[in-house]
């Protein structure tokens, strides 16, 4: 083989032999367009360091190619270079590359890790789409542009990026799971000797109160020994070293802040400048009312926390003492930081009583835990007065509809507080008693001995959604709860009704009423349930007229949604990546289905499109691998790009009369599609429209067909005969390849 030459289309296939390994000799500068296209015998290729360019579709369709050794000399990997290399397990992307071109690694299903080198600035459309096995993508500081669909249907990816980079912002804007580069290094096993077997994370077990550790990973060498000391001393802790690649980082952290008993922040210059500490973890602690303890590693680095309750600021040697003061925590004991039990008066009246608010009473020791519970109650619409028990509050207490008592041993040792409770108990004042410590009859004064014999609705530790509901309902009966408040939702009140902005609850089957406080619920806002992984089913009440973009995107455990009958549009990405969604009924008034509306709904088997639908956006049903049949209405004039791409269970399809164009990649990789009925109204078949339809045996092209675009029937290996109508002016490159 000569030393100086370019490799042209198909020229090397005869050199493969039986081993499937090709070593390109020195001197080759370019792997030209389609050089190894669909070369199924190729298993491995090794390129010399003289190669600078890998051309369009150079290795496209090499389904058995497992390894490509690319030299550092490569400066260009062109469009579709490795498209469809389903067995490709690893590829080292050269450092001189600046752009990852369109579809460069499309449908490389066996790739699990991709490291983009520093210097790459742009990742183009579909570059890593359909890489279903991809778990980790490392993005450098140099990336400044990631185009739409670059990682479409590559759904289990965790992105690794520098803090504050474009890639970091890209992940945030698109609600993608990500880790910072220094976190990723820790997860790869770079943990100091002696810490690998530390039992972490501790789950948010209601019987096991834990401390959330917040720190900058740049301080790991200083912080981990302190964490280990806490752990060995019997404290229950949670910190993010226990996460693994693939965990949803933001949601996991927020959940553990929400359920912790105390929030321990290690203060340094690094944590002061840390995005996660400053913008996420500290605000979460404040929002959920968690008591904060600051441990200062560097005296000059201390900073003020303007929101939230800071119990103490300590040095490392005093952490244990501070924790003992924090909301009743104890080493290795049962959870005492918070716990709700409700006691109601024997006369459980149905009508509102004296006033419109509940009076809250607690000891100084129980302040942090009481205020945490009060915060959650207020989120449920409860109207509370934060009382002190002082004489000047007597009138407020008498005006209240209900007394909420946060009970602990410190409360019972205070004669003034116990006297107020005894008076309320003896006069049958409505009460909700929230336990901050586990108490028994021997802890109660004689006058309150009957308190423990009353109806305890829940003696379990922890504030469960069920407990919050019972407490809210009890207070609502007393007239001290806003009925216009949606528990577990962020919402906006407009003159025409209520718009749900975000679901913040944990109930897998939340209930939405048709109206609250006389106002109807009219809209589900953009991204309202996005990435709610615990959501399983939902009934949307009549009266909702609009569901915003991305409303249920990423609800991977959602199985069913009952939509309101007045809906006229299903927006962009509404149910994208709802992998467990098995059934959905689209209301008759719907006129438009947005792009990617049902993309990657892998469990969806059947869908009926109402007769009034006139527009369906691109990729609306792409990746619906279980979709066996779909009814399209007459009246559609076009079928958009990638509409049914990857619908592997479709076996036959009838395109409605009136459709004029079948756009690019419409049935791409519909591997079981055996027959398609195309009406005479169709005049154009788009790029790759039926590419990869391996079961397609015959097709009758319409009489008025004007053109067939490139790669239209590529890899349709069962297609034996096609008659192209007279008058068809253009047949694109490799249309029947």
KAQUI-V52246 format. One record per pair of residues at least 4 apart in sequence whose C-alpha atoms are under 8 Angstrom apart, sorted by the first residue. I is the first residue (numbers start at 0). J is the second residue. Records with the same first field share a line. If there is no record, write none. Layout:
BEGIN
I->J ; J
END
This chain:
BEGIN
2->24 ; 25 ; 26 ; 27
3->26 ; 27 ; 28
4->26 ; 27 ; 28
5->27 ; 28 ; 29 ; 30 ; 31
6->10 ; 11 ; 27 ; 29 ; 30 ; 31 ; 34
7->30 ; 31 ; 32 ; 33 ; 34
8->31 ; 32 ; 33 ; 34 ; 35 ; 36
9->33 ; 34 ; 35 ; 36
10->34
11->15 ; 34 ; 35
12->35 ; 38
14->21
15->19 ; 20 ; 21 ; 40 ; 41
17->40
18->42
19->40 ; 41 ; 42 ; 43
20->41 ; 42 ; 43 ; 44 ; 45
21->41 ; 43 ; 44 ; 45
22->44 ; 45 ; 46
23->27 ; 44 ; 45 ; 46 ; 47
24->46 ; 47
25->47 ; 48 ; 49
26->47 ; 49 ; 50
27->47 ; 49 ; 50
28->49 ; 50 ; 51 ; 52
29->50 ; 51 ; 52 ; 53 ; 54
30->34 ; 50 ; 52 ; 53 ; 54 ; 57
31->52 ; 53 ; 54 ; 55 ; 57
32->53 ; 54 ; 55 ; 56 ; 57
33->54 ; 55 ; 56 ; 57 ; 58 ; 59
34->56 ; 57 ; 58
35->57 ; 58 ; 59 ; 61
36->56 ; 57 ; 58 ; 59 ; 60 ; 61
37->58 ; 59 ; 60 ; 61 ; 62
38->58 ; 60 ; 61 ; 62
39->60 ; 61 ; 62 ; 63 ; 64
40->61 ; 63 ; 64
41->61 ; 63 ; 64
42->63 ; 64 ; 65 ; 66
43->64 ; 65 ; 66 ; 67 ; 68
44->64 ; 66 ; 67 ; 68
45->67 ; 68 ; 69
46->50 ; 68 ; 69 ; 70
47->69 ; 70
48->70 ; 71 ; 72 ; 73
49->72
50->70 ; 72 ; 73
51->72 ; 73 ; 74 ; 75
52->73 ; 74 ; 75 ; 76 ; 77
53->57 ; 73 ; 75 ; 76 ; 77 ; 80
54->75 ; 76 ; 77 ; 78 ; 80
55->76 ; 77 ; 78 ; 79 ; 80
56->77 ; 78 ; 79 ; 80 ; 81 ; 82
57->79 ; 80 ; 81
58->80 ; 81 ; 82 ; 84
59->79 ; 80 ; 81 ; 82 ; 83 ; 84
60->81 ; 82 ; 83 ; 84
61->81 ; 83 ; 84 ; 85
62->83 ; 84 ; 85 ; 86 ; 87
63->84 ; 85 ; 86 ; 87
64->84 ; 85 ; 86 ; 87
65->84 ; 86 ; 87 ; 88 ; 89
66->87 ; 88 ; 89 ; 90
67->87 ; 89 ; 90 ; 91
68->90 ; 91
69->73 ; 90 ; 91 ; 92 ; 93
70->93
71->93 ; 94 ; 95
72->93 ; 95
73->93 ; 95 ; 96
74->93 ; 95 ; 96 ; 97
75->96 ; 97 ; 98
76->80 ; 96 ; 99 ; 100 ; 103
77->99 ; 100 ; 101 ; 103
78->100 ; 101 ; 102 ; 103
79->100 ; 101 ; 102 ; 103 ; 104 ; 105
80->102 ; 103 ; 104
81->102 ; 103 ; 104 ; 105 ; 107
82->102 ; 103 ; 104 ; 105 ; 106 ; 107
83->104 ; 105 ; 106 ; 107
84->104 ; 105 ; 106 ; 107 ; 108
85->106 ; 107 ; 108 ; 109
86->107 ; 108 ; 109 ; 110
87->107 ; 108 ; 109 ; 110
88->109 ; 110 ; 111
89->110 ; 111 ; 112 ; 113
90->113
91->113 ; 114
92->96 ; 114 ; 115 ; 116
93->116
94->116 ; 117 ; 118 ; 119
95->118 ; 119
96->116 ; 118 ; 119
97->118 ; 119 ; 120 ; 121
98->119 ; 120 ; 121 ; 122 ; 123
99->103 ; 119 ; 121 ; 122 ; 123 ; 126
100->122 ; 123 ; 124 ; 126
101->122 ; 123 ; 124 ; 125 ; 126
102->123 ; 124 ; 125 ; 126 ; 127 ; 128
103->125 ; 126 ; 127
104->126 ; 127 ; 128 ; 130
105->125 ; 126 ; 127 ; 128 ; 129 ; 130
106->127 ; 128 ; 129 ; 130 ; 131
107->127 ; 129 ; 130 ; 131
108->129 ; 130 ; 131 ; 132 ; 133
109->130 ; 131 ; 132 ; 133
110->130 ; 132 ; 133
111->132 ; 133 ; 134 ; 135
112->133 ; 134 ; 135 ; 136
113->133 ; 135 ; 136 ; 137
114->136 ; 137 ; 138
115->119 ; 136 ; 137 ; 138 ; 139
116->138 ; 139
117->139 ; 140 ; 141 ; 142
118->139 ; 141 ; 142
119->139 ; 141 ; 142
120->141 ; 142 ; 143 ; 144
121->142 ; 143 ; 144 ; 145 ; 146
122->126 ; 142 ; 144 ; 145 ; 146 ; 149
123->145 ; 146 ; 147 ; 149
124->145 ; 146 ; 147 ; 148 ; 149
125->147 ; 148 ; 149 ; 150 ; 151
126->148 ; 149 ; 150
127->149 ; 150 ; 151 ; 153
128->148 ; 149 ; 150 ; 151 ; 152 ; 153
129->150 ; 151 ; 152 ; 153
130->150 ; 152 ; 153
131->152 ; 153 ; 154 ; 155
132->153 ; 155
133->153 ; 154 ; 155 ; 156
134->155 ; 156 ; 157 ; 244 ; 245
135->156 ; 157 ; 158 ; 159 ; 244 ; 245
136->156 ; 157 ; 158 ; 159
137->158 ; 159 ; 160
138->142 ; 158 ; 159 ; 160 ; 161 ; 166
139->160 ; 161 ; 166
140->160 ; 161 ; 164 ; 165 ; 166
142->165 ; 166
143->165 ; 166
144->165
145->149 ; 169
150->154
152->599 ; 622
154->576
155->245
156->176 ; 245
157->175 ; 176 ; 177 ; 178 ; 244 ; 245 ; 246
158->170 ; 175 ; 176 ; 177 ; 178
159->177 ; 178 ; 179 ; 180 ; 183
160->164 ; 166 ; 167 ; 177 ; 178 ; 179 ; 180
161->166 ; 167 ; 179 ; 180
162->167 ; 179 ; 180 ; 274
163->167 ; 168 ; 274
164->168
165->169
166->170
167->171 ; 177 ; 179
168->172
169->173
170->174 ; 175 ; 176 ; 177
171->175
174->530
176->245 ; 246 ; 247 ; 248 ; 249
177->247 ; 248
178->182 ; 183 ; 248
179->183
180->184
181->185 ; 216 ; 217
182->186 ; 216
183->187 ; 244
184->188 ; 189
185->189 ; 190 ; 240
186->190 ; 240 ; 242 ; 243 ; 244
190->194 ; 195
191->195 ; 220
194->223 ; 227
197->227
199->236 ; 237 ; 238 ; 240 ; 241
200->236 ; 237 ; 238 ; 239 ; 240 ; 241 ; 242
201->209 ; 235 ; 236 ; 237
202->237
203->207 ; 208 ; 209 ; 255 ; 258 ; 259
204->208
205->334 ; 460 ; 461
206->333 ; 334 ; 460 ; 461
207->235 ; 332 ; 333 ; 334
208->235 ; 259 ; 260 ; 328 ; 333 ; 334 ; 335 ; 336
209->234 ; 235 ; 236 ; 237 ; 259 ; 260 ; 261
210->234 ; 235 ; 236 ; 237 ; 259 ; 260 ; 261 ; 262 ; 263
211->236 ; 237 ; 238 ; 255 ; 256 ; 259 ; 260 ; 261 ; 262 ; 263
212->236 ; 237 ; 238 ; 262 ; 263 ; 264 ; 265
213->238 ; 262 ; 263 ; 264 ; 265 ; 276 ; 280
214->218 ; 222 ; 264 ; 265 ; 266 ; 270 ; 276
215->219 ; 265 ; 269 ; 270 ; 273 ; 276
217->269
218->222 ; 269
219->223
220->224
221->225
222->226 ; 265
223->227
224->228
225->229 ; 315
226->230
227->231
228->232
229->233 ; 234 ; 235 ; 236 ; 319
230->234 ; 235 ; 236
232->330
233->330 ; 331
234->329 ; 330 ; 331
235->330 ; 331
237->255
239->252
242->246 ; 248
246->251
247->251
248->252
249->253
250->254
251->255
252->256 ; 280
253->257 ; 279 ; 280 ; 283
254->258
255->259
256->262 ; 280 ; 283 ; 284 ; 287 ; 289
257->283 ; 284 ; 287 ; 289
259->289
260->289 ; 290 ; 326 ; 328 ; 336 ; 337
261->289 ; 290 ; 291 ; 292 ; 322 ; 325 ; 326
262->284 ; 289 ; 290 ; 291 ; 292
263->291 ; 292 ; 293 ; 294
264->291 ; 292 ; 293 ; 294
265->270 ; 293 ; 294 ; 295 ; 296
266->270 ; 271 ; 293 ; 294 ; 295 ; 296 ; 297 ; 300 ; 301 ; 302
267->271 ; 295 ; 296 ; 297 ; 300 ; 301
268->272 ; 297 ; 300
269->273
270->276 ; 277
271->276 ; 277 ; 300 ; 302
272->276 ; 277
273->277
274->278 ; 279
275->279 ; 280
276->280 ; 281
277->281 ; 282
278->282
279->283
280->284
281->285
282->286 ; 306 ; 307
283->287
284->288 ; 289 ; 290 ; 291 ; 307
285->289 ; 306 ; 307 ; 308
286->307
287->371 ; 374 ; 375
288->307 ; 308 ; 367 ; 370 ; 371 ; 372 ; 374
289->307 ; 308 ; 367 ; 368 ; 371
290->307 ; 308 ; 309 ; 310 ; 325 ; 326 ; 367 ; 368
291->307 ; 308 ; 309 ; 310 ; 311
292->309 ; 310 ; 311 ; 312 ; 313 ; 321 ; 322
293->309 ; 311 ; 312 ; 313
294->312 ; 313 ; 314 ; 315 ; 318
295->300 ; 301 ; 312 ; 313 ; 314 ; 315
296->300 ; 314 ; 315
297->301
304->309
308->367
310->325
311->321
313->317 ; 318 ; 321
314->318
317->321
318->322
319->323
320->324
321->325
322->328 ; 329
323->327 ; 328 ; 329
324->328
325->336 ; 367
326->335 ; 336 ; 337 ; 364 ; 365 ; 366 ; 367 ; 368
327->335 ; 336 ; 364 ; 365 ; 435 ; 436
328->334 ; 335 ; 336
329->333 ; 334 ; 335
334->460
335->435 ; 436 ; 437 ; 460
336->368 ; 435 ; 436
337->368 ; 369 ; 372 ; 434 ; 435 ; 436 ; 460 ; 461 ; 462
338->433 ; 434 ; 435 ; 436 ; 459 ; 460 ; 461 ; 462
339->432 ; 433 ; 434 ; 435 ; 457 ; 458 ; 459 ; 460 ; 461 ; 462 ; 466
340->431 ; 432 ; 433 ; 434 ; 455 ; 456 ; 457 ; 458 ; 459 ; 466
341->430 ; 431 ; 432 ; 433 ; 455 ; 456 ; 457 ; 470
342->430 ; 431 ; 432 ; 453 ; 454 ; 455 ; 456
343->347 ; 429 ; 430 ; 431 ; 453 ; 454 ; 455
344->427 ; 428 ; 429 ; 430 ; 453
345->427 ; 453 ; 454
346->427
348->476
349->476 ; 477
350->476 ; 477 ; 478
351->400 ; 475 ; 476 ; 477 ; 478
352->400 ; 477 ; 478
353->398 ; 399 ; 400 ; 477
354->398 ; 399 ; 400 ; 477 ; 478 ; 479
355->382 ; 399 ; 400 ; 477 ; 478 ; 479 ; 480
356->381 ; 382 ; 383 ; 384 ; 399 ; 400 ; 401 ; 478 ; 479 ; 480
357->381 ; 382 ; 383 ; 384 ; 399 ; 400 ; 401 ; 402 ; 403 ; 474 ; 479
358->383 ; 384 ; 385 ; 386 ; 395 ; 396 ; 399 ; 400 ; 401 ; 402 ; 403
359->383 ; 384 ; 385 ; 386 ; 387 ; 402 ; 403 ; 404 ; 405
360->385 ; 386 ; 387 ; 388 ; 402 ; 403 ; 404 ; 405 ; 416
361->365 ; 366 ; 369 ; 387 ; 404 ; 405 ; 406 ; 410 ; 416
362->366 ; 405 ; 406 ; 407 ; 409 ; 410 ; 413 ; 416
363->409
364->409
365->369 ; 405 ; 407 ; 409 ; 435
366->370
367->371
368->372 ; 435
369->373 ; 405 ; 435
370->374
371->375
372->376 ; 462
373->377 ; 383
374->378
375->379 ; 467
376->380 ; 381 ; 467 ; 470 ; 471
377->381 ; 382 ; 383
378->486 ; 487
379->467 ; 471 ; 484 ; 485 ; 486 ; 487
380->471 ; 480 ; 481 ; 482 ; 483 ; 484 ; 485 ; 486
381->471 ; 474 ; 475 ; 479 ; 480 ; 481
382->479 ; 480 ; 481
383->479
386->392 ; 396
387->392
388->392 ; 393 ; 415 ; 416 ; 419
389->393
392->396
393->397
394->398
395->399
396->402
400->429 ; 477 ; 478 ; 479
401->428 ; 429 ; 430 ; 431 ; 474 ; 477
402->428 ; 429 ; 430 ; 431
403->430 ; 431 ; 432 ; 433
404->420 ; 430 ; 431 ; 432 ; 433
405->410 ; 432 ; 433 ; 434 ; 435
406->410 ; 411 ; 432 ; 433 ; 434 ; 435 ; 436
407->411 ; 434 ; 435 ; 436 ; 437 ; 438
408->412 ; 436 ; 438 ; 442
409->413
410->416 ; 417
411->416 ; 417 ; 442 ; 443 ; 444
412->417
413->417
414->418
415->419
416->420
417->421
418->422
419->423
420->424
421->425 ; 446 ; 447
422->426
423->427 ; 428 ; 429
424->428 ; 447 ; 450
431->470
434->438
438->442
439->443 ; 451
440->448 ; 451
443->447 ; 448
444->448
448->452
449->453
451->455
457->466
462->466 ; 467
463->467
464->468 ; 505 ; 506
465->469
466->470
467->471
468->472
469->473
470->474
471->475 ; 480
472->476
473->477
474->478 ; 479 ; 480
475->479 ; 480 ; 481 ; 482
481->516
482->515 ; 516
483->514 ; 515 ; 516 ; 517 ; 518
484->515 ; 516
485->489 ; 490 ; 515
486->504
487->502 ; 503 ; 504 ; 505
488->499 ; 500 ; 501 ; 502 ; 503 ; 504
489->499 ; 500 ; 501 ; 502 ; 503
490->497 ; 498 ; 499 ; 500 ; 501
491->497 ; 498 ; 499 ; 500
492->496 ; 497 ; 498
493->497 ; 498
495->518 ; 519 ; 521
496->518 ; 519 ; 520 ; 521
497->518 ; 519 ; 520 ; 521 ; 522
498->520 ; 521 ; 522 ; 523 ; 524
499->520 ; 522 ; 523 ; 524 ; 527
500->523 ; 524 ; 525 ; 526 ; 527
501->524 ; 526 ; 527 ; 528
502->527 ; 528
505->533 ; 534
506->533 ; 534
507->533 ; 534 ; 535 ; 536
508->534 ; 535 ; 536 ; 537
509->536 ; 537
510->537 ; 538
511->538 ; 539 ; 540
512->520 ; 540
513->519 ; 520 ; 540 ; 541 ; 542
514->518 ; 519 ; 520
515->519 ; 520
519->542
520->540 ; 542 ; 543
521->542 ; 543 ; 544 ; 545
522->543 ; 544 ; 545 ; 546 ; 547
523->527 ; 543 ; 545 ; 546 ; 547 ; 550
524->545 ; 546 ; 547 ; 548 ; 550
525->546 ; 547 ; 548 ; 549 ; 550
526->547 ; 548 ; 549 ; 550 ; 551 ; 552
527->547 ; 549 ; 550 ; 551
528->550 ; 551 ; 552 ; 554
529->549 ; 550 ; 551 ; 552 ; 553 ; 554
530->551 ; 552 ; 553 ; 554 ; 555
531->551 ; 553 ; 554 ; 555
532->553 ; 554 ; 555 ; 556 ; 557
533->554 ; 556 ; 557
534->554 ; 556 ; 557
535->556 ; 557 ; 558 ; 559
536->557 ; 558 ; 559 ; 560
537->559 ; 560 ; 561
538->560 ; 561 ; 562
539->543 ; 560 ; 561 ; 562 ; 563
540->562 ; 563
541->563 ; 564 ; 565
542->563 ; 565
543->563 ; 565 ; 566
544->563 ; 565 ; 566 ; 567
545->566 ; 567 ; 568
546->550 ; 566 ; 568 ; 569 ; 570 ; 573
547->569 ; 570 ; 571 ; 573
548->570 ; 571 ; 572 ; 573
549->570 ; 571 ; 572 ; 573 ; 574 ; 575
550->572 ; 573 ; 574
551->572 ; 573 ; 574 ; 575 ; 577
552->572 ; 573 ; 574 ; 575 ; 576 ; 577
553->574 ; 575 ; 576 ; 577
554->574 ; 576 ; 577 ; 578
555->576 ; 577 ; 578 ; 579 ; 580
556->577 ; 578 ; 579 ; 580
557->577 ; 578 ; 579 ; 580
558->579 ; 580 ; 581 ; 582
559->580 ; 581 ; 582 ; 583
560->582 ; 583
561->583 ; 584
562->566 ; 583 ; 584 ; 585 ; 586
563->586
564->586 ; 587 ; 588
565->586 ; 588
566->586 ; 588 ; 589
567->586 ; 588 ; 589 ; 590 ; 591
568->589 ; 590 ; 591 ; 592 ; 593
569->573 ; 589 ; 591 ; 592 ; 593 ; 596
570->591 ; 592 ; 593 ; 594 ; 596
571->592 ; 593 ; 594 ; 595 ; 596 ; 616
572->593 ; 594 ; 595 ; 596 ; 597 ; 598
573->593 ; 595 ; 596 ; 597
574->596 ; 597 ; 598 ; 600
575->595 ; 596 ; 597 ; 598 ; 599 ; 600
576->597 ; 598 ; 599 ; 600 ; 601
577->597 ; 599 ; 600 ; 601
578->599 ; 600 ; 601 ; 602
579->600 ; 601 ; 602 ; 603
580->600 ; 601 ; 602 ; 603
581->602 ; 603 ; 604
582->603 ; 604 ; 605 ; 606
583->606
584->606 ; 607
585->589 ; 607 ; 608 ; 609
586->609
587->609 ; 610 ; 611
588->609 ; 611
589->609 ; 611 ; 612
590->611 ; 612 ; 613 ; 614
591->612 ; 613 ; 614 ; 615
592->596 ; 612 ; 614 ; 615 ; 616 ; 619
593->614 ; 615 ; 616 ; 617 ; 619
594->615 ; 616 ; 617 ; 618 ; 619
595->616 ; 617 ; 618 ; 619 ; 620 ; 621
596->616 ; 618 ; 619 ; 620
597->619 ; 620 ; 621 ; 623
598->618 ; 619 ; 620 ; 621 ; 622 ; 623
599->620 ; 621 ; 622 ; 623 ; 624
600->620 ; 622 ; 623 ; 624
601->622 ; 623 ; 624 ; 625 ; 626
602->623 ; 624 ; 625 ; 626
603->623 ; 624 ; 625 ; 626
604->625 ; 626 ; 627 ; 628
605->626 ; 627 ; 628 ; 629
606->626 ; 628 ; 629 ; 630
607->629 ; 630 ; 631
608->612 ; 629 ; 630 ; 631 ; 632
609->631 ; 632
610->631 ; 632 ; 633
611->632 ; 634
612->632 ; 634 ; 635
613->634 ; 635 ; 636
614->635 ; 637
615->619 ; 638 ; 639
616->639 ; 642
617->638 ; 639 ; 640 ; 641 ; 642
618->639 ; 640 ; 641 ; 642 ; 643 ; 644
619->641 ; 642 ; 643
620->642 ; 643 ; 644 ; 646
621->641 ; 642 ; 643 ; 644 ; 645 ; 646
622->643 ; 644 ; 645 ; 646 ; 647
623->643 ; 645 ; 646 ; 647
624->645 ; 646 ; 647 ; 648
625->646 ; 647 ; 648 ; 649
626->646 ; 647 ; 648 ; 649
627->648 ; 649 ; 650
628->649 ; 651 ; 652
631->654 ; 655
632->655
633->655 ; 656 ; 657
634->655 ; 656 ; 657 ; 658
635->655 ; 657 ; 658
636->657 ; 658 ; 659 ; 660
637->658 ; 659 ; 660 ; 661 ; 662
638->642 ; 658 ; 660 ; 661 ; 662 ; 665
639->661 ; 662 ; 663 ; 665
640->662 ; 663 ; 664 ; 665
641->662 ; 663 ; 664 ; 665 ; 666 ; 667 ; 688
642->664 ; 665 ; 666
643->665 ; 666 ; 667 ; 669
644->664 ; 665 ; 666 ; 667 ; 668 ; 669
645->666 ; 667 ; 668 ; 669 ; 670
646->666 ; 668 ; 669 ; 670
647->668 ; 669 ; 670 ; 671 ; 672
648->669 ; 670 ; 671 ; 672
649->669 ; 671 ; 672
650->671 ; 672 ; 673 ; 674
651->672 ; 673 ; 674 ; 675
652->672 ; 674 ; 675 ; 676
653->675 ; 676 ; 677
654->658 ; 675 ; 676 ; 677 ; 678
655->677 ; 678
656->678 ; 679 ; 680
657->678 ; 680 ; 681
658->678 ; 680 ; 681
659->680 ; 681 ; 682 ; 683
660->681 ; 682 ; 683 ; 684 ; 685
661->665 ; 681 ; 683 ; 684 ; 685 ; 688
662->683 ; 684 ; 685 ; 686 ; 688
663->684 ; 685 ; 686 ; 687 ; 688
664->685 ; 686 ; 687 ; 688 ; 689 ; 690
665->687 ; 688 ; 689
666->688 ; 689 ; 690 ; 692
667->687 ; 688 ; 689 ; 690 ; 691 ; 692
668->689 ; 690 ; 691 ; 692 ; 693
669->689 ; 691 ; 692 ; 693
670->691 ; 692 ; 693 ; 694
671->692 ; 693 ; 694 ; 695
672->692 ; 693 ; 694 ; 695
673->692 ; 694 ; 695 ; 696 ; 697
674->695 ; 696 ; 697 ; 698
675->698
676->698 ; 699
677->681 ; 699 ; 700 ; 701
678->701
679->701 ; 702 ; 703 ; 704
680->701 ; 703
681->701 ; 703 ; 704
682->701 ; 703 ; 704 ; 705 ; 706
683->704 ; 705 ; 706 ; 707 ; 708
684->688 ; 706 ; 707 ; 708 ; 711
685->707 ; 708 ; 709 ; 711
686->707 ; 708 ; 709 ; 710 ; 711
687->708 ; 709 ; 710 ; 711 ; 712 ; 713 ; 734
688->710 ; 711 ; 712
689->711 ; 712 ; 713 ; 715
690->710 ; 711 ; 712 ; 713 ; 714 ; 715
691->712 ; 713 ; 714 ; 715
692->712 ; 714 ; 715 ; 716
693->714 ; 715 ; 716 ; 717 ; 718
694->715 ; 716 ; 717 ; 718
695->715 ; 716 ; 717 ; 718
696->717 ; 718 ; 719 ; 720
697->718 ; 719 ; 720 ; 721
698->720 ; 721
699->721 ; 722
700->704 ; 721 ; 722 ; 723 ; 724
701->724
702->724 ; 725
703->724 ; 726 ; 727
704->724 ; 726 ; 727
705->726 ; 727 ; 728 ; 729
706->727 ; 728 ; 729 ; 730 ; 731
707->711 ; 729 ; 730 ; 731 ; 734
708->729 ; 730 ; 731 ; 732 ; 734
709->730 ; 731 ; 732 ; 733 ; 734
710->731 ; 732 ; 733 ; 734 ; 735 ; 736
711->731 ; 733 ; 734 ; 735
712->734 ; 735 ; 736
713->733 ; 734 ; 735 ; 736
714->735 ; 736
715->735
723->727
730->734
END
